[in-house]
Each structure stands twice: as structure tokens, then as C-alpha cells.
Amino acid sequence: MTVVNQAGHGKAFDFAVLEARPAMQRSLAAVFAAHSRRWTAHRTAESYWFHLVVFGRFLSELEDPPEDLDSLTATMLRRWRARNIGSNNGRYAIQRTRTLLRRDPRLAAGPVAEELARRVPGRTPSKQSYEEDERERVILAARSQFRAALMRIRDNTLLLERWRAGDLADRSREGKLGRILDHVARTGDVPRHVMPSGQEHVTNRRLLGGASPEHTWGRLFPTRSELTALAVLLTDRFGWNLSCYDRLPTPTTAPSAAEATAVTYQVQVEKRRAGGGRWFSTENITDSGADSPGRLITQALEATAHARTLAAVLAPGTDLLMTARTGRLWRDHQEMDRPRPVGPLVFGISGNDASYWATLHKLGGSPFQRTRRTTVTREGRPLQHTRGTHESVYVLPDQRVQRASQAVFEDGAQEALAKTRETAFAGRLADTPAPSHQQTATADCEDETSSPWPGPDGGCAADFLLCLGCTNAHVHPGHHPRLAHLRQQVESLRSALPEHSWDQGWRNHYLRLDDLRDKVGPAAWNAALTRVSDTDRTVVDLLLKKDLTS
């Protein structure tokens, strides 16, 4: 069967090569076809196809391979699950194959359907955000390479503009270079001649200073590696996915309110996984100075200006920002999901471009996923993805975020501990009163001279209600009736006072009494309520009126 992508290119998949019985091949082709109706990319089809090939091989290796899908058993699927459940790639394989198998109506019920319905754990993100020194290394490499390209293109563009304006003498060195640059801008290459041996050579090699891209067509066009460096910088700044660059339209400009020197770009970012109707979002990015986000967009437009102009001439209607000149004109373009080359020009950033760039700069691997993660966690908000994805995929698994959060968690725990101590009973429970202790309205005091709230004369200046928050307090069963009655009366004030007044004046005392009740035990506490005396009621009444404070 053939899968046609969004660009109209077809890719064939031959199910006869699957290591499975003929009936099984036909059934797998049927579920593949049924599920492919909404696919718009060959990459999606290739992913499902790869896992079907592996699944077919697994079935063929069984002692008694099934003839067709209706011969599948739950035991076979459990073996398939056990083989794959332990790794990210394996879990992905289970998810892909069961999605297709559930398309077959013969597997809609029974033990096999139950096995297919079993939850598959999500993949654990294997990439982490960059540490600061790692990020600096990546960004320094990208910035240095892109800036060199920008300066080279800028200088040659100025020379070309002077030649086109007639400011250069035809026979001067600059005039000759200007004529060559005009040829480069119109054709994408410098003039060349063919030697008797059949080899091509740069015609003005000595004048140009060499035959390398930087001395020839690279004077006006960025190379694929330089375009990759630009993409790294854009990902670091805006958190865009690598796939966005393949079809990123040239940004348009909009007026900037109250900013005569600023320009605001409207950038259309593609996000296919968002689903139909939500593929594109528009971001407004302003260039208001050297350090503003939009300055990188301005530089990107400048560096790709000649490439985009030539692309529009060679293929009218083409208007993609990420356009580069390739030196590999002979190489066949295999990735049919990406824009096709136009003459010597290519668009976007391929996975091979990213890998080559990382190798060139001696990095551990493609920088895009880790750079995007770094940007997302730095910004602290979703960028082209949902809040759930932001939390579960980017924030929670990230080790750098976890380390940075430790201090926040510690501060929160310390604050919670301090609050708990403010509202907890800090004294001791006793079975009987001690003759040496001084009686107060709410407890017995062991030593008022060591009070946490000392008075001017050296004694204790605390309100009697604060006694229960002091380590010198001792509470024995003789106190329980009065304290139980006090808690009951403080709780009744809650309905009589405005909420903020009760919170400010009584909440901490109530919570402290609540904590004391838990320590005494609800049964003993409730029993104490039956023994409340008139004296207890009088004292509690004075405490509530704040007439008995010290």
C-alpha cells in the first residue's frame, strides 16, 4: 500500500516482506491502511511500519506462529509485552502495535482485547536540560559560527550594492568582485569553467581568494552548517522544535506601538502534533535593540536574504526563512516530508544536519532537544505544548529543575515547621500537679523567669492564652475541663466574628487547643467537658473578653 504525505508524495510499503503468514500479512496491511487515513507525514507511517516488521518477526519466531490475527492469543501478547515493557523504545513499540491491532474487529472482545487494553507506562524522557556551562559551550559555538557567516554576507552584500549602484570602477578589484557577486546572487554560484580533463574549476579563484564556499557562493549564502547554528540560537531563544524550521515562513512585520525605531515580527510556528486546525500559532517578536529577542530575527532575515530571493525566482511562491545553499548538489533528497530542494538551495534543518553540526563542534549529540528543554525550564511555561506536557515531560523529570527546587522545598518546609510550632502545644502533659509549679489560668508554669516572652521586670509578660505555647507549661487532668470548655467557646466565636478578626485574634489559640486535644485523646477530652465547673466558666469568660491577660 502507498501512504501520501501532505506534499502529495507517495511512499510504498510492501507487506509481502513481513515475516508472517500470508493471511497475517493481509490483516496487518488492512489495519495499517485503516489507521493511515489521517496521516500527513511519511515519518509517521515509517514508525508504524518499523514496529510492524519487528512484531511480525516476533510472531514468526514463536513455536506455533499464528495464521491470522484471530489466531493471536493473550499469552502471545503477554510475551510481546514482557519483551518490550522494560525500555522506552519497547513501550513505544507496544503502543504502536496495539493501536493497529485494535483496528481489527476480531480483536474487539475477549482475552486478547483485555490484554490490548492494559495500560502501557509512558516513556521516561531520556534527555535532560543543559547545565549552565554546557549551554554556554553550545551557544558560544552557534553564535560564533553564525556571526561569522552574517558578517561575511553583510560585507559582500554592501559590495554588491555598491557595484549595482555604479559606485565601483569596472576594472578595479572591487568592481570585478561586484560583477562576480551579481552572478552569484542571480545563479547561486560563481562562474566556473571546465578543464580538458572534464573537471570544473572556479574561474576567478585567485581574485576570490580560494575555491571554498566562504570564498565563492558562500559570500552571499549561508551554508547548511551555518543555518543549523542559527537554528540552535533560535531554539535557545524561543524554544522552537527542530521540525518547525522546515516550513517556517518568512516573518512579516507589524507596526510597533509608540516605538519609532522598533519593529515587531509576526512569526508563524508550525506544530503538527497539536492536531488538525491547531497546527499553526503566531508569535509577535519585537526587535527594539541589541539584546531584544527580535534582533535575532532581524539577523536571520539579513543572513538568508539572497537565498530567499533566489528561491522565489527559481520556484515562485517559495518564501521560507530557513534557506541555505548546499554544496552537495549530487545528493538525492530522500526525506519526502521535508520541502524539496530548489536548485542549489535547501530548506530547514534535517536530523543529519543537526548530527553533523554537533560532530563539527565536538558536542555529545544533536543539541536541539536539550536546548529546547533548557529554554522551556528556564521560561517556566509551556512553549508550543500543553500545560500537562510541560509539567510531566519537561519540568518534573528534569534533574536541573529538581536541584533548583530543593531550596524552594526546604524554605517551604521550614516555613511550615515554624507555622506548626506556632500553633502546637509546646508544654508537657502530666498526670498530677507539681507543688513547685505556679498555677495560671490555663496551665501550671514550671519557671516564669525563663519565659519566651520576658517582661521588663524579668518575669513573664505572656497572655495566659499563650501559656500553652510555652515549654514551661504543664497540663494535668485538672486542667482538662477548663481547656475543653475554652476550645468550645473559641470555636463558637468563629460564627460571631468577621473571618479576618477571628483569624487574627483566635485562630492560633484554637489550633493550639486542637493539638492539645489530640495529645490528650478525644475520649478523655470529651469526658472532661462533663466536669466543667462554674469557676472554669468564669475564667474562660474573662479570657474571651481579654479581661484576664497577665
C-alpha positions in Angstrom: 0.0 0.0 0.0 1.0 3.6 -0.5 0.9 6.5 2.0 0.7 10.0 0.6 2.0 12.8 2.7 0.9 16.4 2.9 3.1 17.4 0.0 1.5 14.8 -2.3 4.4 12.4 -2.4 3.7 8.7 -2.1 5.7 6.1 -0.2 5.0 2.4 -0.8 5.0 -0.3 1.9 5.2 -3.9 0.8 3.6 -6.2 3.4 4.7 -9.3 1.5 8.2 -8.8 3.0 6.8 -9.2 6.6 7.9 -12.4 8.4 4.4 -13.6 8.9 1.9 -16.0 7.3 0.1 -14.6 4.2 -3.2 -14.2 6.0 -1.5 -12.3 8.8 0.3 -10.1 6.2 -3.1 -9.2 4.6 -4.7 -8.4 8.0 -1.8 -6.3 9.1 -2.0 -4.4 5.8 -5.7 -3.8 6.4 -5.3 -2.3 9.9 -2.3 -0.3 8.7 -4.4 1.1 5.9 -7.3 1.9 8.2 -5.2 3.8 10.6 -3.2 5.7 7.9 -6.2 7.7 6.5 -5.3 10.8 8.6 -1.5 10.6 8.3 0.1 13.5 6.6 3.8 12.5 7.0 5.9 9.6 5.8 7.7 9.7 9.1 4.6 8.6 11.0 4.0 5.7 8.5 7.6 4.6 8.7 7.4 4.5 12.5 4.3 2.2 12.5 5.9 0.1 9.7 9.1 -0.4 11.6 7.2 -1.7 14.6 5.0 -4.0 12.5 8.2 -5.5 10.9 9.6 -6.2 14.4 6.2 -7.6 15.6 6.0 -9.9 12.5 9.4 -11.2 13.2 8.4 -11.9 16.8 5.4 -13.9 15.7 7.4 -15.9 13.2 9.8 -17.0 16.0 7.0 -18.5 18.2 6.8 -22.2 18.5 3.4 -22.1 16.8 3.1 -18.9 14.7 -0.5 -17.6 14.3 -2.0 -17.9 10.9 -4.0 -14.7 11.2 -4.9 -12.0 13.8 -7.9 -14.1 15.0 -5.3 -16.8 16.0 -3.5 -14.4 18.3 -3.7 -15.4 22.0 -3.4 -13.3 25.2 -0.3 -15.4 26.0 1.4 -14.3 22.8 0.7 -10.7 23.6 1.9 -11.1 27.1 5.2 -12.4 25.8 5.4 -9.4 23.4 4.7 -7.1 26.3 7.3 -8.8 28.6 9.9 -8.5 25.9 9.4 -4.7 25.4 8.0 -3.2 28.6 11.4 -2.6 30.2 12.6 0.2 27.8 11.4 3.4 26.3 11.6 2.1 22.8 9.9 -1.2 23.8 7.0 0.6 25.4 6.7 2.7 22.3 6.6 -0.5 20.2 3.8 -1.9 22.4 1.8 1.3 22.0 2.2 1.4 18.2 1.3 -2.3 17.6 -1.7 -2.4 19.9 -3.1 0.8 18.3 -3.1 -1.0 14.9 -4.3 -4.4 16.3 -7.3 -2.8 18.0 -8.4 -1.7 14.5 -9.4 -5.3 13.7 -13.0 -6.1 14.8 -12.0 -9.7 15.6 -9.9 -8.4 18.5 -12.6 -6.2 20.0 -13.6 -8.6 22.8 -12.2 -11.5 24.8 -8.9 -12.1 26.5 -6.9 -10.7 23.6 -8.9 -7.4 23.8 -8.3 -7.3 27.5 -4.6 -7.7 27.0 -4.5 -5.0 24.4 -6.4 -2.7 26.8 -3.7 -3.0 29.5 -2.1 0.3 30.4 1.3 0.9 29.0 3.5 3.2 31.1 4.6 6.4 29.4 8.1 6.8 28.1 10.6 8.3 30.5 12.3 11.4 29.0 15.9 10.4 28.2 17.1 13.9 27.6 18.0 16.4 30.3 18.3 20.2 30.0 21.8 21.6 29.8 23.8 22.6 32.8 24.8 26.3 32.5 28.4 25.6 31.4 27.1 23.0 28.8 24.6 25.5 27.4 27.3 28.2 27.2 29.5 25.9 25.2 26.7 25.1 22.7 25.5 28.7 22.4 29.1 30.1 22.0 29.8 27.6 19.2 26.5 28.6 17.4 26.9 32.3 18.0 30.5 32.3 16.7 29.7 30.4 13.6 26.5 32.3 12.7 28.1 35.7 13.4 31.0 34.9 11.1 28.5 34.0 8.4 26.4 37.1 9.0 29.5 39.4 8.8 30.7 37.7 5.6 27.3 38.0 3.9 26.8 41.6 5.2 30.2 42.8 3.8 29.7 41.1 0.4 26.1 42.5 0.2 27.4 46.0 0.7 30.0 45.4 -2.0 27.3 44.1 -4.3 25.0 47.1 -3.6 27.9 49.5 -4.4 28.5 47.7 -7.7 24.9 47.7 -8.7 24.7 51.4 -7.9 27.6 52.1 -10.2 30.0 53.2 -7.5 32.8 50.9 -8.4 35.2 51.1 -11.4 34.7 48.1 -13.7 38.5 47.2 -13.8 39.1 47.7 -10.1 39.4 44.6 -7.9 36.2 45.6 -6.1 34.4 46.2 -9.4 35.4 42.7 -10.6 34.3 41.2 -7.3 31.0 43.1 -7.6 30.3 41.6 -11.0 31.0 38.1 -9.7 28.7 38.7 -6.7 26.0 39.8 -9.0 26.4 36.5 -10.9 26.3 34.6 -7.5 23.1 36.4 -6.5 21.4 35.6 -9.8 22.5 32.0 -10.2 23.6 30.7 -6.8 27.2 30.1 -7.8 30.4 31.8 -9.1 31.4 31.5 -12.8 33.2 28.2 -13.4 35.0 26.6 -16.4 35.5 23.0 -17.5 39.1 21.8 -17.9 40.0 19.4 -20.7 40.0 16.6 -18.1 36.3 17.3 -17.5 36.8 18.8 -14.0 35.1 22.1 -13.1 37.2 24.9 -11.7 36.4 28.3 -10.2 37.1 30.8 -13.0 38.3 33.7 -10.7 39.9 31.6 -8.0 42.9 34.0 -7.4 40.7 37.1 -7.3 38.2 35.4 -4.9 41.0 34.1 -2.6 40.1 30.4 -2.9 37.6 27.9 -4.0 36.0 27.2 -0.7 32.3 28.1 -0.1 33.3 31.1 2.1 35.3 32.5 -0.9 32.7 31.6 -3.6 29.0 31.2 -3.3 29.1 31.4 0.5 29.8 35.1 0.1 26.1 35.7 -0.2 24.6 32.4 1.1 24.7 30.6 4.4 25.9 27.0 4.4 23.8 24.3 5.9 26.0 24.2 8.9 25.7 27.9 9.4 21.9 27.7 9.1 22.0 24.9 11.7 23.9 27.3 14.0 21.2 29.9 13.5 18.5 27.3 14.4 20.3 26.4 17.6 20.2 30.1 18.6 16.5 30.4 17.7 15.7 27.3 19.8 17.7 28.7 22.7 15.8 32.0 22.5 12.3 30.8 21.6 12.2 27.1 22.4 11.1 26.1 18.9 11.2 22.4 17.8 13.6 21.2 15.2 10.8 20.3 12.9 9.4 23.8 12.9 12.3 25.1 10.8 11.5 23.0 7.7 8.4 25.1 6.9 8.9 28.3 8.9 7.6 31.1 6.7 9.5 34.4 6.4 8.3 36.6 9.3 6.1 39.5 8.4 6.3 42.9 10.1 3.7 44.8 12.1 3.8 48.4 13.5 5.2 48.7 17.0 3.1 51.0 19.2 4.9 54.0 20.5 8.2 52.7 19.1 9.6 54.6 16.2 12.8 52.6 15.9 11.4 49.1 16.8 10.0 46.5 14.5 7.6 43.7 15.5 7.8 40.5 13.6 4.9 38.1 13.3 6.3 34.5 13.2 4.1 31.6 12.2 5.2 28.5 14.1 4.0 25.1 12.9 3.2 22.4 15.5 1.7 19.4 13.7 1.2 17.2 16.8 -1.3 19.8 18.1 -3.8 18.2 15.7 -5.8 19.4 12.7 -6.9 23.0 12.9 -4.3 23.9 15.6 -1.1 23.3 13.5 -0.1 27.0 13.5 0.4 29.7 16.1 1.6 33.2 15.6 4.2 34.8 17.8 4.9 38.5 18.0 8.6 39.2 18.5 9.9 42.7 18.7 13.4 44.0 17.8 13.9 47.0 20.0 17.7 46.8 20.4 20.7 44.7 20.5 19.6 42.5 23.4 15.9 42.2 22.4 14.5 38.8 21.2 13.6 40.2 17.8 17.2 41.1 17.0 18.0 37.5 16.2 15.0 37.5 13.7 16.4 40.6 12.0 19.8 38.9 11.7 18.2 35.7 10.4 16.4 37.7 7.7 19.6 39.5 6.7 21.7 36.3 6.5 19.1 34.5 4.4 18.0 37.4 2.2 19.9 36.4 -1.0 18.9 32.7 -0.6 15.3 33.6 -0.2 15.3 35.9 -3.2 16.9 33.3 -5.4 14.4 30.6 -4.1 11.5 32.9 -5.1 12.9 33.3 -8.6 13.6 29.5 -9.1 10.3 28.4 -7.6 7.8 31.3 -7.5 5.8 31.3 -4.3 8.6 29.9 -2.1 9.0 32.0 1.0 10.7 30.1 3.8 13.0 31.7 6.3 15.5 28.9 6.8 17.0 28.7 3.4 20.7 27.7 2.7 22.9 26.9 -0.2 24.1 23.3 -0.3 27.4 22.1 -1.7 26.0 18.6 -2.2 24.1 19.1 -5.4 24.5 15.5 -6.4 22.9 14.1 -3.2 19.4 12.7 -3.7 16.8 14.2 -1.3 15.3 11.2 0.5 13.2 12.9 3.2 9.9 13.4 1.3 8.2 15.0 4.3 10.6 18.0 4.2 10.5 20.7 1.5 12.2 19.7 -1.7 15.4 21.5 -2.7 15.2 24.2 -5.3 18.2 24.3 -7.5 21.2 24.6 -5.1 19.0 25.7 -2.2 17.7 23.6 0.7 15.2 24.5 3.4 15.0 23.8 7.1 17.3 21.6 9.3 17.4 17.8 8.9 18.4 15.4 11.6 21.7 14.7 9.7 22.4 18.5 9.7 22.0 18.5 13.5 24.2 15.5 14.0 26.9 16.9 11.6 26.9 20.2 13.4 27.3 18.5 16.8 30.2 16.5 15.4 31.8 19.6 13.9 31.8 21.3 17.3 32.7 18.2 19.3 29.4 18.0 21.2 27.8 14.9 22.6 24.9 14.8 20.1 22.3 16.9 18.4 21.7 20.0 20.6 18.1 20.7 19.7 16.1 18.5 22.2 18.4 19.5 25.2 18.4 23.2 24.1 14.6 23.2 23.9 14.3 21.6 27.3 16.7 24.2 28.8 14.7 27.0 27.3 11.3 25.6 28.4 12.5 25.0 32.0 14.2 28.5 32.0 11.0 30.2 30.9 8.9 28.2 33.3 5.9 28.0 31.0 4.6 25.8 28.1 6.1 26.7 24.7 4.1 25.2 21.8 2.8 22.4 24.0 0.1 21.8 26.7 0.4 22.5 30.4 0.2 18.8 31.1 3.1 18.1 28.7 5.0 21.0 30.2 4.7 19.5 33.8 5.0 15.8 33.1 7.6 15.8 30.3 9.7 18.9 30.7 9.6 20.0 34.4 9.1 17.0 36.7 11.7 14.6 35.2 14.4 17.3 34.7 17.3 16.9 37.2 18.3 20.6 36.9 14.8 21.7 37.9 14.8 19.2 40.7 18.0 20.6 42.1 16.9 24.2 41.7 13.6 23.3 43.5 15.3 21.9 46.6 15.9 25.3 48.1 12.2 26.2 47.5 11.0 23.0 49.1 13.3 23.5 52.0 12.1 27.0 52.6 8.5 25.9 52.4 9.2 23.0 54.8 10.9 25.4 57.2 8.0 27.8 57.0 5.5 25.0 57.5 7.5 23.8 60.5 7.6 27.3 62.0 3.8 27.6 61.5 3.3 24.3 63.1 5.3 25.3 66.1 3.3 28.5 66.4 0.0 26.5 66.7 1.2 23.4 68.6 1.0 22.7 72.3 4.6 23.2 73.4 4.4 22.1 77.0 4.2 18.8 78.8 1.3 16.5 79.8 1.4 15.4 83.5 -0.7 13.0 85.5 -0.7 15.2 88.7 0.1 18.8 89.6 3.6 19.6 91.0 3.6 21.6 94.2 6.5 23.8 93.0 4.7 24.9 89.8 2.8 28.2 89.7 -0.8 28.0 88.6 -2.1 30.1 85.7 -5.5 30.5 84.1 -4.7 27.7 81.5 -1.8 25.6 82.8 0.9 25.3 85.6 4.1 27.2 84.9 7.4 25.5 85.7 9.6 28.6 85.6 8.3 32.0 84.6 11.8 33.5 84.7 12.8 31.6 81.6 9.8 32.7 79.6 10.0 33.1 75.8 8.1 36.4 76.4 10.0 38.1 79.2 8.7 41.2 80.8 10.5 44.4 81.8 10.9 43.2 85.4 12.3 39.8 84.3 9.1 37.9 84.8 6.7 36.5 82.1 4.7 39.0 80.0 2.8 36.5 78.0 -1.0 36.4 77.7 -2.5 33.5 79.6 -3.7 32.1 76.3 0.0 31.9 75.2 0.9 29.7 78.1 0.1 26.6 76.1 2.7 27.6 73.5 5.5 27.8 76.2 7.8 24.9 77.0 7.4 25.7 80.7 3.7 24.8 80.7 2.4 21.6 82.4 -1.1 20.4 81.8 -2.6 17.7 84.0 -6.2 16.2 84.1 -7.3 19.0 86.5 -6.9 21.5 83.6 -8.8 19.4 81.0 -12.3 20.6 81.8 -11.4 24.3 81.6 -9.3 23.9 78.4 -12.0 21.8 76.7 -14.6 24.4 77.6 -12.2 27.1 76.3 -11.8 25.4 72.9 -15.5 25.0 72.6 -16.1 28.8 73.3 -13.3 29.9 70.9 -14.9 27.8 68.2 -18.3 29.4 68.8 -16.7 32.8 68.3 -16.0 31.8 64.7 -19.6 32.3 63.7 -20.0 35.5 65.7 -16.9 37.4 64.4 -15.8 38.5 60.9 -13.5 35.9 59.5 -10.4 38.1 59.4 -11.0 39.2 63.0 -11.2 35.6 64.2 -8.2 34.6 62.1 -6.1 37.4 63.5 -7.2 37.1 67.2 -8.2 33.4 67.8 -7.0 31.0 65.1 -3.6 30.2 66.6 -5.1 29.7 70.0 -7.8 27.4 68.6 -5.2 25.3 66.7 -3.1 25.0 69.7 -6.0 23.8 71.8 -6.8 21.4 68.9 -3.3 20.0 69.1 -3.6 19.6 72.9 -6.9 17.7 72.4 -5.2 15.3 70.0 -2.4 14.7 72.5 -4.8 14.1 75.4 -7.1 12.0 73.4 -10.7 12.7 72.1 -12.3 10.3 74.7 -10.6 11.9 77.7 -11.2 15.4 76.3 -15.0 14.8 75.7 -15.3 13.3 79.2 -13.7 16.5 80.6 -16.5 18.6 79.2 -18.9 16.9 81.6 -16.8 18.2 84.6 -16.7 21.9 83.7 -17.2 24.0 86.9 -18.6 27.5 87.4 -15.1 28.7 88.2 -13.9 27.3 84.8 -16.7 29.1 83.0 -15.9 32.4 84.8 -12.2 32.1 84.0 -12.9 31.2 80.3 -15.4 34.1 80.1 -12.7 36.5 81.3 -10.1 35.1 78.9 -12.5 35.6 76.0 -13.2 39.2 77.0 -9.4 39.7 77.3 -10.0 40.9 80.9 -7.6 38.2 82.2 -4.4 38.7 80.2 -1.4 38.5 82.5 
